[in-house]
Structures are given as structure tokens and as C-alpha cells.
Amino acid sequence: MIVFLDFDGVTHAFFPRKDLTDNENQLFYFLPRIEEVFREFEEVRVVISSSWRLLAYSLDDLRLNFSEDMRERVIGVTPEIKLNAHVDWEGCRQREVELYLSQNQLEGTPWLALDDVKKNYLPDANLIICNDKFVEVEAQQLREMLTKLRTREIL
């Protein structure tokens, strides 16, 4: 199973928020909770779909944000599909996910995405929307969806 992971708005708040503590506004504050769920599913592999992949960070640099035991499970980054007037923005990350799966001969592999922007994916995508944080509600949704993917109740 592959989880396509966004950073901003998922692993930490997109911008510092007044309703969060200084600690909660730190980069990757929510990542330990996400990793906790991943540890329950040994077969989960992570691909970074965050715009951070487009900055000057290598895959090894991005892995350093994860706990040491999780780094080897971060297997890649999605390719970038350049947006222009002829490319529909809606579903853009899903198209990048599908391209990643195709380029790596992983078509048919169960996957889901953690993102904070619903329009990045098509309406039928296996998607958990995080609203600038990853709290127990999202953790439970992730557990439930990973369980369904594991048993192939959803693809």
C-alpha cells in the first residue's frame, strides 16, 4: 500500500495559526501521529506528493523529517506535471500519483492520499482531507482506510 503524503496542512499547519500553541505551529508537528498509524501497517510505503518535492530538497533530505525507523519506508516523490492553460488544475495531484504508479510499474497497487486540498484529487479518490492538522479524527480515518485497502475492500 502506498500513502501519498502532502506536508503543508497535513504534517503541520500551513501557516502559523493563532488557535494553535507555539509547539503545534512547528514544522512536522503532526508527523509523529501519522507515523504512529503507519507503524500499525508494516506494508505501508510513503511517497511525497508535497510541493516540498519541487524545492531544493532531495529525497534523502525529505526523509530526514521522518523518524529514523520510518525513513526507509519513504520510497519516492511524485513527478511534477506542469500546469498551464490546457491542463485542468482539478485532480492535478491525482494525475501525478497515477504517473508515479505507471513510471514505477505499480499500477493496481492500493493507495490513498493525505492532503489538505480536496480539488487536488478527483471525487472518487481514496483521500483523507486534513484541515491544517492531523488529529485523532484523521488518525481514525487513516486506520479505517488502510484496513480497507489491506483487505482490498477499496482500491
C-alpha positions as CSV (number, residue, x, y, z in Angstrom):
1,M,0.0,0.0,0.0
2,I,1.2,3.5,-0.8
3,V,0.3,6.7,1.0
4,F,0.9,9.8,-1.0
5,L,1.7,12.4,1.6
6,D,1.4,16.2,1.5
7,F,3.2,18.2,4.1
8,D,1.7,21.7,4.4
9,G,-1.7,21.5,6.0
10,V,-1.2,17.8,6.9
11,T,2.0,17.2,8.8
12,H,1.9,20.7,10.1
13,A,-0.2,23.9,9.8
14,F,0.2,25.6,6.5
15,F,0.8,29.0,8.3
16,P,1.2,29.6,12.0
17,R,-2.3,29.7,13.4
18,K,-3.4,31.8,16.4
19,D,-5.7,28.9,17.7
20,L,-2.7,26.6,17.9
21,T,0.1,26.6,20.5
22,D,3.6,27.6,19.5
23,N,4.5,23.9,19.7
24,E,1.6,22.9,17.5
25,N,2.7,25.5,14.9
26,Q,6.1,23.8,14.5
27,L,7.0,22.2,11.2
28,F,6.1,18.5,11.1
29,Y,4.3,18.7,14.5
30,F,1.7,16.2,13.4
31,L,4.0,13.8,11.6
32,P,4.6,11.6,14.8
33,R,0.9,10.9,15.0
34,I,0.8,9.9,11.3
35,E,3.9,7.7,11.7
36,E,2.2,6.0,14.7
37,V,-0.6,4.9,12.4
38,F,1.8,3.8,9.7
39,R,3.6,1.6,12.2
40,E,0.4,-0.4,12.6
41,F,0.6,-1.3,8.9
42,E,4.0,-2.6,8.0
43,E,3.2,-2.8,4.3
44,V,2.6,1.0,4.0
45,R,5.1,2.8,1.9
46,V,5.2,6.6,1.6
47,V,5.6,8.8,-1.5
48,I,5.9,12.5,-1.0
49,S,3.3,14.5,-3.0
50,S,4.0,17.8,-1.3
51,S,5.2,20.8,-3.1
52,W,8.4,20.5,-0.9
53,R,9.5,17.9,-3.5
54,L,9.8,20.7,-6.1
55,L,12.1,22.8,-3.9
56,A,15.8,22.2,-3.4
57,Y,15.2,19.1,-1.3
58,S,16.4,15.7,-2.4
59,L,14.5,12.5,-1.4
60,D,17.2,11.9,1.3
61,D,16.6,15.4,2.6
62,L,12.9,14.9,2.8
63,R,13.4,11.6,4.6
64,L,15.2,13.4,7.4
65,N,11.9,14.8,8.5
66,F,10.7,11.3,9.4
67,S,11.6,9.2,12.4
68,E,14.6,7.0,11.8
69,D,12.6,3.8,11.7
70,M,10.2,5.3,9.0
71,R,12.8,6.7,6.6
72,E,13.3,3.5,4.6
73,R,9.6,3.4,4.0
74,V,9.6,6.7,2.2
75,I,10.2,5.4,-1.3
76,G,9.9,8.4,-3.6
77,V,8.3,11.6,-4.7
78,T,5.6,12.1,-7.3
79,P,6.7,13.6,-10.7
80,E,5.6,17.2,-11.4
81,I,3.0,17.8,-14.1
82,K,3.4,21.4,-15.2
83,L,0.1,23.2,-15.1
84,N,-0.8,25.5,-18.0
85,A,-3.9,26.8,-19.7
86,H,-4.5,23.4,-21.3
87,V,-4.2,21.3,-18.1
88,D,-7.1,21.2,-15.6
89,W,-5.9,22.1,-12.1
90,E,-8.6,19.9,-10.5
91,G,-7.2,16.4,-9.9
92,C,-3.6,17.5,-10.6
93,R,-2.0,15.6,-7.7
94,Q,-4.0,12.5,-8.6
95,R,-2.6,12.7,-12.2
96,E,0.9,12.9,-10.6
97,V,0.1,9.9,-8.4
98,E,-1.1,7.9,-11.4
99,L,2.0,8.9,-13.3
100,Y,4.2,7.8,-10.4
101,L,2.5,4.5,-10.2
102,S,2.8,4.0,-14.0
103,Q,6.5,5.0,-14.1
104,N,7.3,2.6,-11.3
105,Q,5.2,-0.3,-12.6
106,L,2.9,-0.1,-9.6
107,E,-0.4,0.1,-11.3
108,G,-3.0,-1.7,-9.3
109,T,-1.2,-1.1,-6.0
110,P,-3.7,0.1,-3.4
111,W,-3.1,3.7,-2.5
112,L,-4.5,6.7,-0.6
113,A,-3.6,10.3,-0.2
114,L,-3.4,12.6,2.8
115,D,-3.9,16.2,1.6
116,D,-5.5,19.4,2.7
117,V,-6.9,20.4,-0.7
118,K,-9.8,18.3,-2.0
119,K,-9.5,19.6,-5.5
120,N,-6.0,18.1,-5.9
121,Y,-7.8,14.8,-6.4
122,L,-10.8,13.6,-8.3
123,P,-14.0,12.9,-6.3
124,D,-13.6,9.1,-6.3
125,A,-10.0,9.2,-4.9
126,N,-9.1,7.4,-1.7
127,L,-8.4,10.7,0.0
128,I,-8.3,11.9,3.6
129,I,-8.7,15.6,3.8
130,C,-6.7,17.2,6.7
131,N,-7.8,20.7,7.8
132,D,-4.4,22.1,8.7
133,K,-3.8,19.4,11.2
134,F,-3.8,15.7,11.8
135,V,-5.6,14.9,15.0
136,E,-7.5,11.8,16.2
137,V,-10.3,12.1,13.7
138,E,-7.9,11.9,10.8
139,A,-5.9,9.2,12.5
140,Q,-9.0,7.1,12.8
141,Q,-9.9,7.7,9.2
142,L,-6.4,6.7,8.1
143,R,-6.6,3.4,10.1
144,E,-10.0,2.6,8.7
145,M,-9.0,3.3,5.1
146,L,-5.7,1.4,5.4
147,T,-7.6,-1.5,6.8
148,K,-9.9,-1.4,3.8
149,L,-7.0,-1.2,1.4
150,R,-5.3,-4.1,3.1
151,T,-8.3,-6.3,2.6
152,R,-8.9,-4.7,-0.8
153,E,-12.4,-3.6,0.1
154,I,-11.4,-0.4,-1.8
155,L,-8.8,0.1,-4.5
